Each structure stands twice: as structure tokens, then as C-alpha cells.
């Protein structure tokens, strides 16, 4: 018997999450200068870290010998000021991945199911599988969530339904009316996890206030992240908003000190950096037009996106991805999402977008 046989079969079957290729790794592999590489693979903020967050980090460096505030009081207080959500209704995590996993740990078991969409965020099936629960992947409709089909997949064993809105990696979005009807129709034994990692990128005309729904749905969990618009991907901090009872259960399975001290102070400061958030939003809107316009000029189909990235179809996607790497441009292959003919590109600075489009033109020639 191998030592691996000591682990449950459902753990042995997990295929680990594959992140975007780091700049340093590509530089080593192809002997490129790191400074010459453009990374547009992980939906990071091309403007970097919020200036207010940087100042908060510098101010906290002297106190790193102390454990973090395990309750995250100051960050929860900042979230309360921003969103009006009571502090006991907030769960903090080591990135939003962590709070997604906390929901799975709190509500799933080998006797239960979870429902999620095809082409949705890869962490959902991983979190479900780690608990030994059965994952039910519902076929997508036009690369987005088919809510009717997802509702039909719910059984008396279902405990979680995951919805990413906007969705990653497709960028599709479910509208307010359809989403609220879906949530209302689900039975009370199902927890709905609404993943809003890209919420801040939504234009005003399609944005709606899901946080106000929490008062009417005790089984709703809304997750957000500081990795995208706030530029704190390297510090790993996210949060969940829910009823007090659900937050209490998630906190029972949360690791002590799961958010580090620098992440806590940086996130609280970033929430208040409205100028940086506005600048990031506007850069993303302009960059999206630049990228999609360039893809159209190259004759390539893309999926209209509400995030800070866009997925596009390209012949011989694996070969094109490799050619882009050789040109020092990192994008994201999404074969693991069931989309082998697509690549996903994050929106970067204007110069980075131009570099990508020029390299893509050469790669498909």
C-alpha cells in the first residue's frame, strides 16, 4: 500500500488549481529579461497597489512580531462603514478563495451535493471535492449560467449553489431580476454563494445592490475580494457577507489568524481610496475597448465581458499561447475550463494591451 492510499479517495482525485504563469518562471524558462515581460494572465490590477494601502502597510511594518487581530475588527468596521453590513455578518478570508472554501467546509459533507455552472471558477469544484461532496456541473448557456437548468439540478441533497457574477473566465453576467427570481425559488436548505469578485468593474447601468438582499435571504452568502480593483492580490484578503447564523458557522471552521496584519490594514485603507478605485475602473473600461477593438480588427471572436479580462476564440489556441510566451506576453489558456479553443487576456495598461495585440497579430499570422 502506498502512503497516498491513506488519504480519502476524493482527496487523491483532486487535480490542483493551476495559476497563471509567473513572470519569474517564464524568464527562467526562456531566458528573458523579467522587465521585458508583460503578464496579462491573472486579472491583476495593472496600476498596482492603492497608495493609501501602501501607506498603511508601511505604518504597520514595525508591529509584525505580533499576531494579527484574529477578529479583523478594523477591517470589519471599514466594511461596515462602506456597505452598512453589521460586523457580525462579515467573515474575512485569505482571499475570496478562502471564504468560498469556508462555505464548503461549513455546509458540505460526503452525503451532500453542490451545484455550479460549466465554465465557472475552478475553485468551486475543488472546494466541493475536498469535502467529499458530489459536484453537479450544469451545462452553460452561451458561456454563462443557465439558471433554469441549475435550479432543476437542485435536489434534497443539495446544500450549496455557486454563482459567479460576473463569471470568470467567461466574463458573462446574470441580471438582477433573473438572479433574484432564482434565489427566491431555491429551497431553504440550499445556501447560495454569490461570488462577486469583479463587482467593482460593473458599469453603473448594469450594477445592482445585492447586499440589500441579505435581509430577505438567510441562505445567501455574498463574497468579495481585494485582489482585483483594490490591487492587493499578493496579500490575499477577501470577505463574505451573510446572515449572522451563516457567518457564525463559517467562522467556526475558519483558521485562526487567517488574514495577516498587513492584509488587514491594507484592505481597510484601500476601501477608502476612492480616487484609486475610480482610476482603476476608468482604465479598465478604456482597456476593454482597446482589447476588444483589436480582437475585432484581427477577425477573432470574443465573449463580451463585464470583468477586467476577456476570453477570445483563436485557431490553434495552444500554439498561439506558446508563441505569445516566446514574445514575452503571458495570457491564460483555459482548457481546464472546458474551453480549449479560447485564451483569456487580462486588461492591462494601454502600452501592455498594445503589446499583446501586436504579439497576437504575429502569433496568428
QUICOR-V456226 format. One record per backbone hydrogen bond with DSSP energy under -0.5 kcal/mol. CO is the residue of the C=O (numbers start at 1). NH is the residue of the N-H. If there is no record, write none. Layout:
BEGIN
[[CO	NH] [CO	NH]]
END
This chain:
BEGIN
[[2	5] [3	6] [4	7] [8	11] [8	12] [9	13] [11	14] [14	16] [17	19] [22	26] [23	27] [24	28] [25	29] [26	30] [27	31] [27	32] [33	36] [34	37] [37	39] [38	40] [38	330] [40	346] [44	46] [45	48] [50	54] [51	55] [52	56] [53	57] [54	58] [55	59] [56	60] [57	60] [57	61] [58	61] [60	63] [61	64] [63	66] [68	70] [69	72] [72	76] [73	77] [74	78] [75	79] [76	80] [77	81] [78	82] [79	83] [79	85] [80	84] [86	89] [87	90] [89	242] [91	240] [93	95] [93	238] [95	98] [95	99] [95	238] [96	100] [97	101] [98	102] [99	103] [100	104] [101	105] [102	106] [103	107] [104	108] [109	112] [112	134] [113	159] [113	160] [114	136] [115	162] [116	138] [117	120] [119	170] [121	124] [122	126] [123	127] [124	128] [125	129] [126	130] [127	131] [128	131] [128	133] [129	132] [133	135] [134	114] [135	137] [136	116] [136	138] [138	118] [140	142] [141	144] [144	141] [145	147] [146	150] [147	151] [148	152] [149	153] [150	154] [151	154] [155	158] [157	113] [159	191] [160	115] [161	193] [163	165] [163	195] [167	171] [171	306] [172	166] [172	167] [175	179] [176	180] [177	181] [178	182] [179	183] [180	184] [181	185] [182	186] [183	186] [187	190] [190	192] [191	161] [191	193] [192	194] [192	221] [193	163] [193	195] [194	196] [194	223] [195	165] [196	199] [198	201] [199	202] [203	206] [203	207] [208	210] [209	212] [210	213] [211	214] [212	215] [213	216] [213	217] [214	217] [217	220] [219	192] [221	194] [222	241] [223	196] [224	239] [226	232] [227	233] [228	231] [230	50] [232	235] [232	236] [237	226] [238	93] [239	224] [240	91] [241	222] [243	247] [244	248] [245	249] [246	250] [247	251] [248	252] [249	253] [250	253] [255	258] [260	264] [261	265] [262	266] [263	267] [264	268] [265	269] [266	270] [267	271] [268	272] [269	272] [270	273] [272	274] [273	277] [274	278] [275	279] [276	280] [277	281] [278	282] [279	283] [280	284] [281	285] [282	286] [283	287] [284	288] [285	289] [286	290] [287	291] [288	292] [289	293] [290	294] [291	295] [292	296] [293	297] [294	298] [295	300] [296	299] [301	313] [302	304] [308	347] [310	345] [311	303] [312	343] [314	317] [316	320] [317	321] [318	322] [319	323] [320	324] [321	325] [322	326] [323	327] [324	329] [325	328] [328	38] [329	331] [330	40] [331	333] [332	344] [334	337] [334	339] [335	338] [339	342] [341	314] [342	334] [343	312] [344	332] [345	310] [349	353] [350	354] [351	355] [352	356] [353	357] [354	358] [355	359] [356	360] [357	361] [358	362] [359	363] [360	364] [362	365]]
END
